[in-house]
Amino acid sequence: MGSSAMVWFPQERKTRRGTVFASFWSPVFDVAPLLREAVAVDDDEQEDTETLMEELDEPPPDDSWLDEPLPPPPAPKRLRMDEIIASGARPVPYAHVKRREKRKKEKEQPGRQRPRPATLREHIHAERAVPTVLDAAELPAANGAYAAKVEPSIRGRKKRRTLPELIGLGTSIPIVDIHGRIITVLVGQPSDPTYAQAATRAFELMEKERVIAHFKSAMANHRRGAFVALNVGLSYCKGQTVPCRLNNGEHAALLARLLADEDITRLATFASASFALWAPKLHAYYDDYDRRLRQRLPHLTRNWERSVFSQAAFNFGPNVWTFLHRDILNVAFGMCAVQALGDFDPKKGGHIILWELKLVIEFPPGALILLPSATITHSNLPVGPDEHRASFTQYTGGGLFRYVDNGFHTVKELAQEDPEEYARVCEQKAGRWEMGLGLLSTVDELLDSVA
């Protein structure tokens, strides 16, 4: 791994308005070429190596299996004009009310998370981009690019590491590859103090639910780490004939409460909006496939209407730190949104490590990172014995994209029912990785969009 000192730069960047743009930034460093292991795996036929604690729903012919939707929130009480005047509040001009309602409706529409030009000008700055010698095309995507290659055996994968132990593994904090493609975004969090308060309350809710749930010890034994993780959302992997929502069994009510919580909803929508800001073409690709899937299967609702990700994972504390791993069933060229939660000193623990990039990053509570979790090996440092850490992630499995590409059929069904279309779909696999890389934005592209 080398003997030079590993350096990380947790610097807070602010706009002229005082808004925190990113909690992490680095000057330019040179990164040695990365060695890539060749693991020949066919994505459509590879086994589902993930260990899921939840079972999958397989719908019967009728509609009796559909989940009951969550009850809508109560409508806000509308005050009469005499009530407003009696309260001493100043009436809002009618034109302002109409504009506010129009903006609200636009935000609620799926796919309408495109950032305004003013937002792009405020947050995107060419001088902050960090060029590296990494070529994203060399990342370990499987054939078809809707999954990543199976992880090779890594000695010491589950070893508990300390921060001093990691110093000396390498240098650099890469943001863009040698072609200028944005491959990782260290987003941070908004400077609005109410957002930090929301992140704190979200963690407190997860801790409360963890204590009440009395999770079985076996649930904290999986390849990502020694903690309980509950996944929620849509799933489609080998063995399924149609996508469906995960059946969370005895934990369904717990997850329904988390999904309905306004603080967790705020974190989820911020992550999706950040995805739209930094990777607008990729975000639009996710949104297009999700829209087509839900037009075909309208009962497959999103976890949060304003989040484009199809799946989420709640990683419960009290001390979440992950082993070295890649989430190989996620879209190989896609992004995963990871948000840290808890009460801990981020200078002493909780760091996220991107191993191929030789990067250790301070990851404070409430902060957000967007990264290609399927192709970059990552892990975390533990926090102190008297501290607490959890995390919240959003992602989309590549199987959902494959199902749409196959005309809403399994591979086997498509091959039997329409051999010509099956042959065409197979031909598309060879160029999909390159196509997916083309969906990654460059800083210049983002700046040109508002020029």
C-alpha positions as a Markdown table, in Angstrom:
| # | Residue | x | y | z |
|---|---|---|---|---|
| 1 | Met | 0.0 | 0.0 | 0.0 |
| 2 | Gly | 3.0 | 2.3 | 0.2 |
| 3 | Ser | 4.8 | 4.0 | 3.0 |
| 4 | Ser | 3.9 | 7.7 | 2.5 |
| 5 | Ala | 1.7 | 9.4 | 5.0 |
| 6 | Met | -2.0 | 9.3 | 4.5 |
| 7 | Val | -3.5 | 12.8 | 4.7 |
| 8 | Trp | -7.1 | 13.9 | 5.1 |
| 9 | Phe | -8.4 | 17.5 | 5.0 |
| 10 | Pro | -11.6 | 18.1 | 6.9 |
| 11 | Gln | -12.0 | 21.8 | 5.9 |
| 12 | Glu | -15.3 | 23.5 | 6.0 |
| 13 | Arg | -16.1 | 25.5 | 2.8 |
| 14 | Lys | -18.7 | 28.3 | 2.9 |
| 15 | Thr | -20.5 | 30.4 | 0.3 |
| 16 | Arg | -20.8 | 34.2 | 0.6 |
| 17 | Arg | -24.1 | 33.7 | 2.3 |
| 18 | Gly | -22.4 | 31.6 | 5.0 |
| 19 | Thr | -23.9 | 28.3 | 3.8 |
| 20 | Val | -21.6 | 25.3 | 4.3 |
| 21 | Phe | -21.0 | 23.8 | 0.8 |
| 22 | Ala | -18.8 | 20.9 | 1.8 |
| 23 | Ser | -17.2 | 19.8 | 5.0 |
| 24 | Phe | -14.3 | 18.2 | 3.1 |
| 25 | Trp | -11.9 | 19.5 | 0.5 |
| 26 | Ser | -8.3 | 18.8 | -0.6 |
| 27 | Pro | -5.6 | 20.4 | -2.7 |
| 28 | Val | -4.3 | 18.4 | -5.7 |
| 29 | Phe | -2.2 | 15.3 | -5.0 |
| 30 | Asp | -0.9 | 12.7 | -7.3 |
| 31 | Val | -2.2 | 9.1 | -7.0 |
| 32 | Ala | -0.2 | 6.1 | -8.1 |
| 33 | Pro | -2.0 | 4.0 | -10.8 |
| 34 | Leu | -4.4 | 1.6 | -9.2 |
| 35 | Leu | -4.0 | -2.2 | -9.7 |
| 36 | Arg | -7.2 | -3.9 | -10.7 |
| 37 | Glu | -7.8 | -7.5 | -10.1 |
| 38 | Ala | -9.5 | -9.4 | -13.0 |
| 39 | Val | -12.5 | -11.3 | -11.7 |
| 40 | Ala | -14.5 | -12.8 | -14.6 |
| 41 | Val | -18.1 | -12.8 | -13.6 |
| 42 | Asp | -21.3 | -12.5 | -15.7 |
| 43 | Asp | -23.6 | -10.1 | -13.9 |
| 44 | Asp | -26.9 | -11.6 | -15.0 |
| 45 | Glu | -26.0 | -15.1 | -13.9 |
| 46 | Gln | -24.0 | -14.3 | -10.8 |
| 47 | Glu | -25.4 | -15.6 | -7.5 |
| 48 | Asp | -26.9 | -13.1 | -5.1 |
| 49 | Thr | -24.1 | -13.2 | -2.5 |
| 50 | Glu | -25.8 | -10.6 | -0.3 |
| 51 | Thr | -27.1 | -11.9 | 3.0 |
| 52 | Leu | -30.5 | -10.3 | 3.6 |
| 53 | Met | -32.2 | -10.4 | 7.0 |
| 54 | Glu | -35.5 | -9.7 | 5.3 |
| 55 | Glu | -37.6 | -12.0 | 3.2 |
| 56 | Leu | -38.9 | -11.1 | -0.3 |
| 57 | Asp | -42.6 | -10.9 | -1.1 |
| 58 | Glu | -43.6 | -12.9 | -4.1 |
| 59 | Pro | -47.1 | -11.7 | -5.1 |
| 60 | Pro | -49.9 | -14.1 | -5.8 |
| 61 | Pro | -52.1 | -13.7 | -8.9 |
| 62 | Asp | -54.6 | -11.4 | -7.2 |
| 63 | Asp | -54.1 | -8.0 | -5.6 |
| 64 | Ser | -54.6 | -9.1 | -2.0 |
| 65 | Trp | -50.9 | -9.0 | -1.3 |
| 66 | Leu | -50.5 | -5.3 | -1.8 |
| 67 | Asp | -49.2 | -3.4 | 1.2 |
| 68 | Glu | -51.5 | -0.9 | 2.8 |
| 69 | Pro | -50.2 | 2.6 | 2.1 |
| 70 | Leu | -49.2 | 4.8 | 5.0 |
| 71 | Pro | -52.0 | 7.1 | 6.0 |
| 72 | Pro | -51.5 | 10.7 | 4.7 |
| 73 | Pro | -50.5 | 13.4 | 7.1 |
| 74 | Pro | -53.3 | 15.5 | 8.5 |
| 75 | Ala | -54.1 | 18.5 | 6.4 |
| 76 | Pro | -53.0 | 21.8 | 7.9 |
| 77 | Lys | -55.9 | 23.9 | 9.4 |
| 78 | Arg | -56.8 | 26.8 | 7.2 |
| 79 | Leu | -57.6 | 30.0 | 9.2 |
| 80 | Arg | -60.3 | 32.4 | 8.2 |
| 81 | Met | -59.2 | 36.0 | 7.6 |
| 82 | Asp | -60.8 | 37.2 | 10.8 |
| 83 | Glu | -58.9 | 34.5 | 12.7 |
| 84 | Ile | -55.6 | 35.7 | 11.2 |
| 85 | Ile | -56.3 | 39.3 | 12.0 |
| 86 | Ala | -57.3 | 38.3 | 15.6 |
| 87 | Ser | -54.0 | 36.4 | 16.0 |
| 88 | Gly | -52.1 | 39.5 | 15.2 |
| 89 | Ala | -50.3 | 37.9 | 12.2 |
| 90 | Arg | -49.9 | 39.9 | 9.0 |
| 91 | Pro | -51.8 | 38.3 | 6.1 |
| 92 | Val | -49.6 | 36.9 | 3.3 |
| 93 | Pro | -50.3 | 38.6 | -0.1 |
| 94 | Tyr | -52.3 | 36.3 | -2.4 |
| 95 | Ala | -49.6 | 36.4 | -5.1 |
| 96 | His | -47.0 | 35.1 | -2.6 |
| 97 | Val | -49.4 | 32.3 | -1.6 |
| 98 | Lys | -49.9 | 31.2 | -5.2 |
| 99 | Arg | -46.1 | 31.2 | -6.0 |
| 100 | Arg | -45.5 | 29.2 | -2.8 |
| 101 | Glu | -48.1 | 26.6 | -3.7 |
| 102 | Lys | -46.7 | 26.4 | -7.3 |
| 103 | Arg | -43.2 | 25.8 | -6.0 |
| 104 | Lys | -44.4 | 23.2 | -3.6 |
| 105 | Lys | -46.3 | 21.3 | -6.3 |
| 106 | Glu | -43.2 | 21.4 | -8.6 |
| 107 | Lys | -41.0 | 20.0 | -5.9 |
| 108 | Glu | -43.5 | 17.2 | -5.1 |
| 109 | Gln | -43.4 | 15.9 | -8.7 |
| 110 | Pro | -41.1 | 12.9 | -9.3 |
| 111 | Gly | -37.9 | 13.9 | -11.1 |
| 112 | Arg | -38.3 | 17.6 | -10.3 |
| 113 | Gln | -35.1 | 17.8 | -8.2 |
| 114 | Arg | -33.1 | 19.6 | -10.8 |
| 115 | Pro | -31.1 | 22.4 | -9.1 |
| 116 | Arg | -31.8 | 26.0 | -10.0 |
| 117 | Pro | -29.0 | 27.8 | -12.0 |
| 118 | Ala | -28.4 | 30.0 | -8.9 |
| 119 | Thr | -27.8 | 26.8 | -6.9 |
| 120 | Leu | -25.3 | 25.5 | -9.4 |
| 121 | Arg | -23.4 | 28.9 | -9.5 |
| 122 | Glu | -23.3 | 29.0 | -5.7 |
| 123 | His | -21.9 | 25.5 | -5.2 |
| 124 | Ile | -20.0 | 24.4 | -8.3 |
| 125 | His | -16.5 | 25.9 | -8.5 |
| 126 | Ala | -13.8 | 24.6 | -10.9 |
| 127 | Glu | -11.0 | 25.4 | -8.6 |
| 128 | Arg | -12.3 | 22.9 | -6.0 |
| 129 | Ala | -12.1 | 19.9 | -8.3 |
| 130 | Val | -9.3 | 17.5 | -7.4 |
| 131 | Pro | -7.8 | 15.7 | -10.5 |
| 132 | Thr | -6.3 | 12.3 | -9.9 |
| 133 | Val | -4.8 | 9.5 | -12.1 |
| 134 | Leu | -7.7 | 7.2 | -11.4 |
| 135 | Asp | -9.6 | 6.1 | -14.5 |
| 136 | Ala | -13.2 | 5.2 | -13.6 |
| 137 | Ala | -13.3 | 2.9 | -16.6 |
| 138 | Glu | -10.9 | 0.5 | -14.7 |
| 139 | Leu | -13.3 | 0.1 | -11.7 |
| 140 | Pro | -14.5 | -3.6 | -11.3 |
| 141 | Ala | -17.9 | -3.5 | -13.1 |
| 142 | Ala | -19.4 | -6.9 | -14.1 |
| 143 | Asn | -20.6 | -7.7 | -17.6 |
| 144 | Gly | -23.6 | -5.5 | -18.3 |
| 145 | Ala | -22.6 | -2.9 | -15.7 |
| 146 | Tyr | -25.7 | -3.3 | -13.6 |
| 147 | Ala | -23.6 | -4.9 | -10.9 |
| 148 | Ala | -19.9 | -5.1 | -9.8 |
| 149 | Lys | -17.5 | -8.0 | -9.9 |
| 150 | Val | -17.5 | -10.3 | -6.9 |
| 151 | Glu | -15.1 | -9.2 | -4.2 |
| 152 | Pro | -11.8 | -11.2 | -4.0 |
| 153 | Ser | -10.8 | -12.6 | -0.7 |
| 154 | Ile | -9.1 | -9.9 | 1.3 |
| 155 | Arg | -6.9 | -10.8 | 4.3 |
| 156 | Gly | -7.7 | -8.8 | 7.3 |
| 157 | Arg | -11.1 | -7.6 | 5.9 |
| 158 | Lys | -12.8 | -7.8 | 9.3 |
| 159 | Lys | -9.8 | -6.4 | 11.3 |
| 160 | Arg | -10.6 | -3.6 | 13.7 |
| 161 | Arg | -8.2 | -0.8 | 12.8 |
| 162 | Thr | -7.3 | 2.4 | 14.6 |
| 163 | Leu | -6.5 | 5.8 | 13.1 |
| 164 | Pro | -2.8 | 5.8 | 13.8 |
| 165 | Glu | -2.5 | 2.4 | 12.2 |
| 166 | Leu | -3.9 | 3.8 | 8.9 |
| 167 | Ile | -1.4 | 6.7 | 8.7 |
| 168 | Gly | 1.2 | 5.7 | 6.1 |
| 169 | Leu | -1.1 | 3.9 | 3.6 |
| 170 | Gly | -1.1 | 6.5 | 0.9 |
| 171 | Thr | -2.1 | 10.0 | -0.1 |
| 172 | Ser | -4.8 | 12.0 | -1.9 |
| 173 | Ile | -8.5 | 12.7 | -1.7 |
| 174 | Pro | -9.8 | 12.1 | -5.2 |
| 175 | Ile | -13.0 | 13.7 | -6.5 |
| 176 | Val | -12.6 | 13.4 | -10.3 |
| 177 | Asp | -10.8 | 10.8 | -12.4 |
| 178 | Ile | -8.3 | 11.5 | -15.1 |
| 179 | His | -11.1 | 12.3 | -17.5 |
| 180 | Gly | -12.6 | 14.8 | -15.1 |
| 181 | Arg | -15.5 | 12.6 | -14.3 |
| 182 | Ile | -16.9 | 13.3 | -10.8 |
| 183 | Ile | -16.7 | 9.9 | -9.0 |
| 184 | Thr | -17.1 | 10.8 | -5.4 |
| 185 | Val | -18.6 | 13.8 | -3.7 |
| 186 | Leu | -17.9 | 14.8 | -0.1 |
| 187 | Val | -21.0 | 16.8 | 0.4 |
| 188 | Gly | -21.1 | 17.5 | 4.1 |
| 189 | Gln | -24.3 | 19.1 | 5.3 |
| 190 | Pro | -26.3 | 22.3 | 5.1 |
| 191 | Ser | -25.2 | 25.1 | 7.5 |
| 192 | Asp | -28.9 | 25.5 | 8.6 |
| 193 | Pro | -28.8 | 24.6 | 12.4 |
| 194 | Thr | -32.2 | 23.0 | 12.1 |
| 195 | Tyr | -30.7 | 20.3 | 9.7 |
| 196 | Ala | -28.2 | 19.3 | 12.3 |
| 197 | Gln | -31.0 | 19.1 | 14.9 |
| 198 | Ala | -33.0 | 16.9 | 12.5 |
| 199 | Ala | -30.0 | 14.6 | 12.1 |
| 200 | Thr | -29.7 | 14.4 | 15.9 |
| 201 | Arg | -33.4 | 13.6 | 16.3 |
| 202 | Ala | -33.1 | 11.0 | 13.5 |
| 203 | Phe | -30.3 | 9.2 | 15.4 |
| 204 | Glu | -32.2 | 9.4 | 18.7 |
| 205 | Leu | -35.3 | 7.8 | 17.0 |
| 206 | Met | -33.2 | 5.0 | 15.6 |
| 207 | Glu | -31.6 | 4.4 | 19.0 |
| 208 | Lys | -35.1 | 4.3 | 20.6 |
| 209 | Glu | -36.3 | 1.8 | 18.0 |
| 210 | Arg | -33.2 | -0.3 | 18.5 |
| 211 | Val | -33.8 | -0.6 | 22.2 |
| 212 | Ile | -37.5 | -1.4 | 21.9 |
| 213 | Ala | -36.9 | -4.0 | 19.1 |
| 214 | His | -34.5 | -6.2 | 21.1 |
| 215 | Phe | -32.9 | -7.4 | 17.9 |
| 216 | Lys | -31.6 | -11.0 | 17.9 |
| 217 | Ser | -27.8 | -11.3 | 18.2 |
| 218 | Ala | -27.6 | -13.2 | 14.9 |
| 219 | Met | -28.8 | -10.1 | 13.0 |
| 220 | Ala | -25.5 | -8.4 | 13.9 |
| 221 | Asn | -23.5 | -11.1 | 12.1 |
| 222 | His | -23.1 | -10.3 | 8.4 |
| 223 | Arg | -20.3 | -9.5 | 5.9 |
| 224 | Arg | -20.6 | -5.7 | 6.3 |
| 225 | Gly | -20.0 | -5.5 | 10.1 |
| 226 | Ala | -21.2 | -6.5 | 13.6 |
| 227 | Phe | -24.3 | -4.4 | 13.7 |
| 228 | Val | -28.0 | -4.7 | 12.9 |
| 229 | Ala | -29.0 | -3.5 | 9.4 |
| 230 | Leu | -32.5 | -3.3 | 8.2 |
| 231 | Asn | -33.1 | -2.8 | 4.4 |
| 232 | Val | -36.4 | -1.3 | 3.1 |
| 233 | Gly | -37.7 | -0.6 | -0.4 |
| 234 | Leu | -37.8 | -2.4 | -3.7 |
| 235 | Ser | -35.8 | -5.5 | -4.6 |
| 236 | Tyr | -35.2 | -7.7 | -7.6 |
| 237 | Cys | -32.4 | -10.2 | -7.6 |
| 238 | Lys | -31.8 | -13.8 | -8.8 |
| 239 | Gly | -34.8 | -16.1 | -7.9 |
| 240 | Gln | -37.4 | -13.4 | -8.2 |
| 241 | Thr | -39.8 | -13.2 | -11.2 |
| 242 | Val | -41.0 | -9.7 | -10.5 |
| 243 | Pro | -39.7 | -6.7 | -8.4 |
| 244 | Cys | -41.4 | -6.3 | -5.0 |
| 245 | Arg | -41.0 | -4.5 | -1.7 |
| 246 | Leu | -39.0 | -6.3 | 0.9 |
| 247 | Asn | -41.2 | -8.0 | 3.5 |
| 248 | Asn | -39.7 | -6.9 | 6.8 |
| 249 | Gly | -41.9 | -9.2 | 8.8 |
| 250 | Glu | -41.9 | -8.4 | 12.5 |
| 251 | His | -39.9 | -5.2 | 11.8 |
| 252 | Ala | -42.3 | -3.8 | 9.3 |
| 253 | Ala | -44.0 | -1.4 | 11.8 |
| 254 | Leu | -40.6 | -0.2 | 13.0 |
| 255 | Leu | -39.5 | 0.6 | 9.5 |
| 256 | Ala | -42.8 | 2.3 | 8.7 |
| 257 | Arg | -42.3 | 4.6 | 11.6 |
| 258 | Leu | -38.8 | 5.5 | 10.4 |
| 259 | Leu | -40.0 | 6.1 | 6.8 |
| 260 | Ala | -42.8 | 8.4 | 8.1 |
| 261 | Asp | -40.5 | 10.4 | 10.3 |
| 262 | Glu | -40.1 | 14.0 | 9.1 |
| 263 | Asp | -36.4 | 14.3 | 10.2 |
| 264 | Ile | -35.4 | 11.1 | 8.3 |
| 265 | Thr | -37.4 | 12.3 | 5.3 |
| 266 | Arg | -35.5 | 15.5 | 5.4 |
| 267 | Leu | -32.1 | 13.6 | 5.3 |
| 268 | Ala | -33.4 | 11.4 | 2.5 |
| 269 | Thr | -34.5 | 14.2 | 0.3 |
| 270 | Phe | -31.3 | 16.2 | 0.9 |
| 271 | Ala | -29.3 | 13.2 | -0.3 |
| 272 | Ser | -31.3 | 12.8 | -3.4 |
| 273 | Ala | -31.2 | 16.6 | -4.1 |
| 274 | Ser | -27.4 | 16.5 | -3.7 |
| 275 | Phe | -27.3 | 13.6 | -6.2 |
| 276 | Ala | -29.2 | 15.7 | -8.7 |
| 277 | Leu | -26.8 | 18.6 | -8.2 |
| 278 | Trp | -23.6 | 16.7 | -8.7 |
| 279 | Ala | -24.7 | 14.0 | -11.2 |
| 280 | Pro | -27.8 | 15.4 | -13.0 |
| 281 | Lys | -27.5 | 13.0 | -16.0 |
| 282 | Leu | -27.2 | 9.9 | -13.7 |
| 283 | His | -30.0 | 11.2 | -11.4 |
| 284 | Ala | -32.2 | 11.5 | -14.5 |
| 285 | Tyr | -31.3 | 8.0 | -15.6 |
| 286 | Tyr | -32.4 | 6.7 | -12.1 |
| 287 | Asp | -35.6 | 8.7 | -12.2 |
| 288 | Asp | -36.5 | 7.6 | -15.8 |
| 289 | Tyr | -36.1 | 3.9 | -14.9 |
| 290 | Asp | -38.0 | 4.3 | -11.6 |
| 291 | Arg | -40.8 | 6.1 | -13.4 |
| 292 | Arg | -41.2 | 3.4 | -16.0 |
| 293 | Leu | -41.1 | 0.7 | -13.4 |
| 294 | Arg | -43.8 | 2.3 | -11.3 |
| 295 | Gln | -46.0 | 2.9 | -14.4 |
| 296 | Arg | -45.8 | -0.8 | -15.0 |
| 297 | Leu | -46.2 | -1.8 | -11.3 |
| 298 | Pro | -47.9 | 1.2 | -9.7 |
| 299 | His | -48.0 | -0.5 | -6.3 |
| 300 | Leu | -44.2 | -0.2 | -6.0 |
| 301 | Thr | -44.1 | 3.1 | -4.1 |
| 302 | Arg | -40.9 | 4.9 | -3.3 |
| 303 | Asn | -39.6 | 5.0 | 0.2 |
| 304 | Trp | -39.8 | 8.8 | 0.0 |
| 305 | Glu | -41.5 | 10.5 | -2.9 |
| 306 | Arg | -38.8 | 13.1 | -3.3 |
| 307 | Ser | -35.9 | 10.6 | -3.2 |
| 308 | Val | -34.9 | 8.9 | -6.4 |
| 309 | Phe | -33.3 | 5.9 | -4.7 |
| 310 | Ser | -35.3 | 2.7 | -4.6 |
| 311 | Gln | -33.8 | 1.2 | -1.5 |
| 312 | Ala | -32.5 | 2.3 | 1.9 |
| 313 | Ala | -30.6 | 0.7 | 4.8 |
| 314 | Phe | -30.8 | 1.7 | 8.5 |
| 315 | Asn | -27.6 | 0.7 | 10.2 |
| 316 | Phe | -28.4 | 0.6 | 13.9 |
| 317 | Gly | -25.8 | 1.5 | 16.6 |
| 318 | Pro | -24.6 | 1.8 | 19.2 |
| 319 | Asn | -21.2 | 1.6 | 17.4 |
| 320 | Val | -21.5 | 1.1 | 13.6 |
| 321 | Trp | -18.3 | 0.5 | 11.8 |
| 322 | Thr | -18.1 | -1.6 | 8.6 |
| 323 | Phe | -15.6 | -4.2 | 7.4 |
| 324 | Leu | -13.9 | -3.8 | 4.0 |
| 325 | His | -16.5 | -4.4 | 1.4 |
| 326 | Arg | -18.1 | -3.4 | -1.8 |
| 327 | Asp | -21.9 | -3.4 | -2.4 |
| 328 | Ile | -21.6 | -5.4 | -5.6 |
| 329 | Leu | -25.3 | -5.7 | -6.4 |
| 330 | Asn | -25.8 | -1.9 | -6.6 |
| 331 | Val | -25.5 | -0.3 | -10.0 |
| 332 | Ala | -21.8 | -0.4 | -11.0 |
| 333 | Phe | -21.7 | 3.1 | -12.4 |
| 334 | Gly | -24.2 | 4.5 | -9.9 |
| 335 | Met | -24.0 | 6.4 | -6.6 |
| 336 | Cys | -24.8 | 5.4 | -3.1 |
| 337 | Ala | -25.7 | 8.1 | -0.5 |
| 338 | Val | -24.2 | 7.5 | 3.0 |
| 339 | Gln | -25.1 | 9.7 | 6.0 |
| 340 | Ala | -23.4 | 9.4 | 9.4 |
| 341 | Leu | -25.5 | 9.8 | 12.5 |
| 342 | Gly | -24.6 | 9.8 | 16.2 |
| 343 | Asp | -22.8 | 11.6 | 19.0 |
| 344 | Phe | -19.0 | 11.1 | 18.6 |
| 345 | Asp | -15.8 | 13.0 | 18.0 |
| 346 | Pro | -15.2 | 12.8 | 14.2 |
| 347 | Lys | -11.5 | 13.6 | 14.6 |
| 348 | Lys | -10.9 | 10.5 | 16.7 |
| 349 | Gly | -13.2 | 7.9 | 15.0 |
| 350 | Gly | -16.0 | 7.2 | 12.6 |
| 351 | His | -13.8 | 8.0 | 9.5 |
| 352 | Ile | -14.8 | 6.4 | 6.2 |
| 353 | Ile | -11.9 | 4.8 | 4.3 |
| 354 | Leu | -11.8 | 4.4 | 0.5 |
| 355 | Trp | -9.1 | 1.8 | 0.1 |
| 356 | Glu | -8.2 | 1.8 | -3.6 |
| 357 | Leu | -8.0 | 5.6 | -3.4 |
| 358 | Lys | -5.9 | 5.5 | -0.2 |
| 359 | Leu | -8.2 | 8.0 | 1.4 |
| 360 | Val | -9.3 | 8.5 | 5.1 |
| 361 | Ile | -12.1 | 11.0 | 5.5 |
| 362 | Glu | -13.4 | 12.5 | 8.7 |
| 363 | Phe | -17.1 | 11.8 | 8.6 |
| 364 | Pro | -19.0 | 13.8 | 11.2 |
| 365 | Pro | -22.6 | 13.2 | 12.4 |
| 366 | Gly | -25.1 | 14.5 | 9.8 |
| 367 | Ala | -22.6 | 14.6 | 6.9 |
| 368 | Leu | -23.3 | 13.1 | 3.5 |
| 369 | Ile | -21.0 | 11.3 | 1.1 |
| 370 | Leu | -21.9 | 10.2 | -2.5 |
| 371 | Leu | -19.7 | 7.3 | -3.7 |
| 372 | Pro | -19.8 | 4.4 | -6.1 |
| 373 | Ser | -20.2 | 1.8 | -3.4 |
| 374 | Ala | -20.3 | -1.1 | -5.8 |
| 375 | Thr | -16.8 | -0.6 | -7.2 |
| 376 | Ile | -14.9 | 1.2 | -4.5 |
| 377 | Thr | -13.9 | -0.8 | -1.4 |
| 378 | His | -14.8 | 1.1 | 1.7 |
| 379 | Ser | -15.0 | 0.7 | 5.5 |
| 380 | Asn | -15.2 | 2.7 | 8.7 |
| 381 | Leu | -13.2 | 3.3 | 11.8 |
| 382 | Pro | -15.0 | 2.5 | 15.1 |
| 383 | Val | -15.8 | 5.4 | 17.5 |
| 384 | Gly | -14.8 | 5.5 | 21.2 |
| 385 | Pro | -16.3 | 3.2 | 23.8 |
| 386 | Asp | -18.4 | 5.9 | 25.3 |
| 387 | Glu | -19.6 | 7.3 | 21.9 |
| 388 | His | -22.4 | 6.3 | 19.6 |
| 389 | Arg | -22.6 | 6.0 | 15.8 |
| 390 | Ala | -25.2 | 4.8 | 13.3 |
| 391 | Ser | -25.7 | 5.4 | 9.6 |
| 392 | Phe | -28.3 | 5.8 | 7.0 |
| 393 | Thr | -27.7 | 4.8 | 3.3 |
| 394 | Gln | -29.7 | 5.0 | 0.1 |
| 395 | Tyr | -29.0 | 3.0 | -3.1 |
| 396 | Thr | -30.6 | 1.2 | -6.1 |
| 397 | Gly | -29.9 | -2.4 | -7.0 |
| 398 | Gly | -28.9 | -3.0 | -10.6 |
| 399 | Gly | -31.5 | -5.8 | -11.0 |
| 400 | Leu | -34.3 | -3.2 | -11.2 |
| 401 | Phe | -32.7 | -1.6 | -14.2 |
| 402 | Arg | -32.2 | -5.0 | -15.8 |
| 403 | Tyr | -35.8 | -5.9 | -15.3 |
| 404 | Val | -36.9 | -2.7 | -17.2 |
| 405 | Asp | -34.4 | -3.3 | -20.0 |
| 406 | Asn | -35.8 | -6.8 | -20.4 |
| 407 | Gly | -39.2 | -5.4 | -21.1 |
| 408 | Phe | -40.4 | -6.2 | -17.6 |
| 409 | His | -39.5 | -9.9 | -17.9 |
| 410 | Thr | -36.9 | -12.1 | -16.4 |
| 411 | Val | -33.9 | -13.0 | -18.6 |
| 412 | Lys | -35.3 | -16.5 | -19.0 |
| 413 | Glu | -38.8 | -15.3 | -20.0 |
| 414 | Leu | -37.4 | -12.8 | -22.5 |
| 415 | Ala | -35.2 | -15.5 | -24.2 |
| 416 | Gln | -38.2 | -17.8 | -24.5 |
| 417 | Glu | -40.8 | -15.3 | -25.6 |
| 418 | Asp | -38.8 | -12.9 | -27.8 |
| 419 | Pro | -35.4 | -14.3 | -28.9 |
| 420 | Glu | -34.7 | -11.3 | -31.2 |
| 421 | Glu | -35.3 | -8.8 | -28.4 |
| 422 | Tyr | -33.2 | -11.0 | -26.1 |
| 423 | Ala | -30.3 | -10.9 | -28.6 |
| 424 | Arg | -30.6 | -7.1 | -28.8 |
| 425 | Val | -30.6 | -6.7 | -25.0 |
| 426 | Cys | -27.5 | -8.9 | -24.8 |
| 427 | Glu | -25.7 | -6.8 | -27.4 |
| 428 | Gln | -26.4 | -3.7 | -25.3 |
| 429 | Lys | -24.4 | -5.2 | -22.3 |
| 430 | Ala | -21.1 | -4.7 | -24.0 |
| 431 | Gly | -21.5 | -0.9 | -24.2 |
| 432 | Arg | -23.4 | -0.2 | -21.0 |
| 433 | Trp | -20.4 | 0.3 | -18.8 |
| 434 | Glu | -19.1 | 3.0 | -21.2 |
| 435 | Met | -22.6 | 4.4 | -21.4 |
| 436 | Gly | -22.8 | 4.6 | -17.6 |
| 437 | Leu | -19.5 | 6.4 | -17.4 |
| 438 | Gly | -20.9 | 8.9 | -19.8 |
| 439 | Leu | -23.6 | 9.7 | -17.3 |
| 440 | Leu | -21.1 | 10.9 | -14.8 |
| 441 | Ser | -20.7 | 14.7 | -15.0 |
| 442 | Thr | -17.6 | 16.9 | -15.1 |
| 443 | Val | -17.3 | 20.2 | -13.3 |
| 444 | Asp | -17.0 | 22.0 | -16.6 |
| 445 | Glu | -20.3 | 20.4 | -17.8 |
| 446 | Leu | -22.0 | 21.6 | -14.6 |
| 447 | Leu | -20.7 | 25.1 | -15.0 |
| 448 | Asp | -21.6 | 25.2 | -18.7 |
| 449 | Ser | -25.2 | 24.3 | -17.9 |
| 450 | Val | -25.6 | 27.7 | -16.2 |
| 451 | Ala | -23.4 | 29.8 | -18.5 |
